[in-house]
Amino acid sequence: VSENGLISYAARLSYNYGNKYFVQGTIRRDGLSSLPTANKWGNFPGLSLGWTVSNESFLKGNKTLSDLKLRASYGKVGNTDIGNYPYLGLYNNYKYADYTGIGYSQAGNDKLQWETSTKKNIGADFGFLNNRITFSADYFVNQNDGLILAVPLPPSLGVPNNSINKNIGKMENKGFEFSLGADLVKGDDFTWSINGNLTLIDNKVLSLVDGSD
C-alpha cells in the first residue's frame, strides 16, 4: 500500500475595462511527493485575453449580430497522475518454491521531473437575433512534454524489468471545435433548445524511447 500527496498555491488577477476588454492571469505552484525532492515543485502560469466586440459603439444595438467575443488563452499545467514514486529504487518480497526473500523491483532515477501540458487556444463566440442562435469556433493546440516512459536497458546491468523511468515522451493534440445552439421556442412556460458540437482533432506522437515510432 502506498500513497502520495499534493500541495498547491494559486493566485489569479483579473481586469475588465468597460466590459469590453478582459485580461486574466493565473499562477500555480504545485508540489508533488511522487517526484524527487529537488524537482517536486513546479510553476505553472496561465494567461487569457478577451474582447467583446459587440460592446463597441460600431456594433452596439445591432439587431442581427447581438454578441461577438474574441478569445485567446495560454496555460501550462503539470500532470499528477504518474503513479507513486516512479523515481525511487524499490525492493519487493519474492517467493520461489519454499524460499522467500527481497529483490530489486524498480530502478531509481532521481532526475525525474514534472510531466507538463502546454495549452494554447484562440476562439470566437457569436450570438444572433438577441442570442436566439449562438455559434462558437475554437482552434487549440495541446502539447505534452516530459512524459515518463520506461527506457530499455541491457540485461547485463541487472536492472529490474531491464528498464528505467525517464522524461522522454512528447505528444501533441491540435484541432478545431465548433458548437451551435438555437432557442426554437422561448416562452414563460415552455422552452425548446437544441445544441450540437463538432470536434476535429489530430493526435501526433512527437517523441518516444530511442526515436521509435
C-alpha positions in Angstrom: 0.0 0.0 0.0 1.3 3.4 -0.9 0.0 7.0 -1.1 1.2 10.4 -2.4 0.5 14.0 -1.5 0.0 17.2 -3.5 0.2 20.8 -2.1 -0.8 23.8 -4.3 -0.6 27.6 -4.1 -2.6 29.6 -6.6 -3.1 33.2 -7.5 -5.3 35.0 -10.0 -5.6 38.5 -11.3 -8.5 39.7 -13.5 -9.0 43.1 -15.2 -12.1 44.3 -17.0 -12.2 47.6 -18.8 -15.5 48.9 -19.9 -17.0 45.5 -20.1 -15.2 45.2 -23.4 -11.6 44.2 -22.7 -10.7 41.4 -20.4 -7.3 40.1 -19.1 -6.8 37.3 -16.6 -3.5 35.9 -15.4 -3.0 32.9 -13.1 -0.1 31.2 -11.5 0.1 27.9 -9.7 2.9 26.4 -7.7 2.4 22.7 -7.1 4.5 20.3 -5.0 4.1 16.5 -5.7 5.6 14.0 -3.3 5.8 11.4 -6.2 8.7 13.3 -7.6 12.3 13.6 -6.2 12.8 16.4 -3.6 14.9 18.5 -5.9 12.2 18.5 -8.6 8.9 18.1 -6.8 7.9 21.8 -7.1 6.6 23.2 -10.4 5.4 26.7 -11.5 2.5 26.7 -14.0 1.4 30.1 -15.5 -1.7 31.0 -17.5 -3.0 34.0 -19.4 -6.3 34.7 -21.1 -7.5 37.7 -23.2 -10.9 38.6 -24.4 -12.5 41.4 -26.5 -16.3 41.8 -26.5 -16.6 43.5 -29.9 -20.3 43.7 -29.7 -20.0 46.3 -26.9 -18.1 48.6 -29.2 -20.0 51.6 -30.4 -19.9 50.5 -34.0 -21.7 47.2 -33.2 -23.8 48.1 -30.1 -27.5 47.8 -30.8 -27.0 45.7 -33.9 -30.2 43.6 -34.2 -28.7 40.8 -36.2 -25.3 40.3 -34.6 -26.2 40.6 -30.9 -23.0 39.2 -29.5 -19.4 38.9 -30.7 -16.4 38.0 -28.5 -12.9 37.1 -29.5 -10.8 35.0 -27.1 -7.2 33.8 -26.7 -5.5 31.8 -23.9 -2.3 30.1 -22.9 -1.7 27.8 -20.0 0.7 25.3 -18.6 -0.2 22.6 -16.1 1.5 19.6 -14.5 0.3 16.0 -14.6 -0.1 14.5 -11.2 -1.2 11.1 -12.5 2.3 9.5 -12.8 1.9 6.7 -10.2 3.5 6.5 -6.8 7.2 7.4 -6.7 8.5 6.3 -10.1 11.9 7.9 -9.2 12.7 5.6 -6.3 14.7 2.4 -6.3 12.3 -0.2 -4.8 12.5 -3.6 -3.4 9.8 -6.3 -3.2 9.1 -9.6 -1.4 9.7 -12.6 -3.7 8.9 -16.2 -3.2 10.4 -19.1 -5.2 9.5 -22.7 -4.2 9.9 -22.8 -0.5 12.3 -19.8 -0.3 11.3 -16.2 0.3 13.4 -13.1 0.0 13.7 -9.5 -1.0 14.6 -8.4 -4.6 15.2 -5.2 -6.5 11.9 -4.3 -8.3 12.4 -0.8 -9.7 15.5 1.1 -10.7 15.6 4.6 -9.3 16.1 7.9 -11.2 16.3 11.0 -9.1 16.4 13.2 -12.2 12.7 12.7 -13.0 10.7 16.0 -13.4 7.1 17.0 -14.0 5.2 15.9 -17.0 3.7 19.1 -18.4 0.9 20.1 -20.8 1.0 23.4 -22.6 -2.4 24.5 -23.9 -3.0 27.3 -26.5 -6.4 28.3 -27.8 -8.0 31.0 -29.9 -11.7 31.3 -30.4 -14.7 33.4 -31.1 -18.3 33.4 -29.8 -21.2 34.7 -31.9 -24.8 35.5 -31.0 -27.6 36.3 -33.5 -31.1 37.6 -33.2 -30.8 38.6 -29.5 -28.8 35.4 -28.9 -31.6 33.1 -30.1 -28.9 31.5 -32.2 -25.3 31.0 -30.9 -22.1 29.8 -32.5 -18.6 29.2 -31.2 -15.4 28.3 -33.0 -12.1 27.4 -31.4 -8.6 26.3 -32.6 -6.5 24.6 -30.0 -3.0 23.1 -29.6 -2.1 20.9 -26.6 1.5 19.7 -26.2 2.5 17.2 -23.6 6.2 17.2 -22.7 8.4 15.1 -20.5 6.2 12.1 -20.5 7.6 9.5 -18.1 8.4 6.3 -20.1 10.3 3.1 -19.3 13.6 3.2 -21.2 15.1 -0.2 -22.0 18.5 -1.1 -20.6 20.9 -4.0 -21.4 20.0 -7.2 -19.3 23.7 -7.4 -18.3 23.2 -4.4 -16.0 20.9 -6.4 -13.8 18.3 -3.7 -13.6 14.7 -4.8 -12.7 12.5 -5.2 -15.8 15.6 -4.2 -17.8 14.3 -0.5 -17.8 14.5 2.8 -16.0 11.9 5.6 -16.0 12.9 8.8 -17.8 11.2 12.1 -19.0 11.5 11.2 -22.7 8.0 11.3 -24.3 6.3 14.1 -26.2 2.8 14.2 -27.8 0.7 16.9 -29.5 -3.1 17.3 -30.0 -4.4 20.0 -32.2 -7.6 20.7 -34.0 -10.9 22.7 -34.2 -14.0 22.7 -32.1 -17.4 24.1 -33.2 -20.7 24.4 -31.3 -24.1 25.6 -32.5 -27.2 26.3 -30.4 -30.7 27.6 -31.1 -33.7 28.5 -28.9 -36.5 27.2 -31.2 -39.2 28.1 -28.7 -38.6 30.6 -25.8 -41.6 31.3 -23.6 -42.6 31.7 -20.0 -43.9 28.2 -19.6 -42.1 26.2 -22.3 -38.6 26.5 -23.8 -37.2 24.2 -26.6 -33.5 24.5 -27.4 -31.2 22.4 -29.5 -27.3 22.3 -29.3 -24.7 20.4 -31.2 -20.9 20.3 -31.4 -18.2 19.0 -33.7 -14.5 18.4 -32.9 -11.8 17.7 -35.4 -8.6 16.6 -33.7 -5.2 15.4 -34.9 -3.1 13.4 -32.4 0.6 13.1 -33.1 3.3 11.4 -31.0 6.4 13.6 -31.4 9.0 11.6 -29.3 9.3 8.1 -27.9 12.1 6.0 -26.5 15.2 5.8 -28.8 13.3 7.6 -31.6 10.9 4.7 -32.1 7.6 5.2 -33.9 
